[in-house]
Amino acid sequence: TLNYLQNDAAAMDGTLTDDKNEQDMDILKELFSSDEEEMSSELETQRKRLAKSERDVAEHIFERIATAANNAMKGSSLEADVLRAALASTRREGSMNNDAPLTAEELTKFAKS
């Protein structure tokens, strides 16, 4: 630590040689380059994890069921009316908007109840 403080004091006084300053700059550049590579690698890893999680969610069975039910409720058939009424009936107990599409989260809560 004494050497560090002496170098720091010398740098403030401007007594360090150009060679020493150049060496210090090279070391800093190398450190920053290494850090940048590590951060880029970590960001790429996180992007891949996020993409996998999004795929997993999209492939979840309740997500598929919700999508199918929402598509079936879009029509004006008797089946669509029955599905909308059943959904409205289950939502009366909660605070969900009856016009909102069915979600996988709703199905999960319903399945657990």
Secondary structure, DSSP 8 states (H G I E B T S, - for coil): -HHHHHHHHHHHHT-S-HHHHHHHHHHHHHHHHHHHHHHHHHHHHHHHHHHHHHHHHHH-HHHHHHHHHHHHHTS-SHHHHHHHHHHHHHHTTS---TTS---HHHHHHHHH-
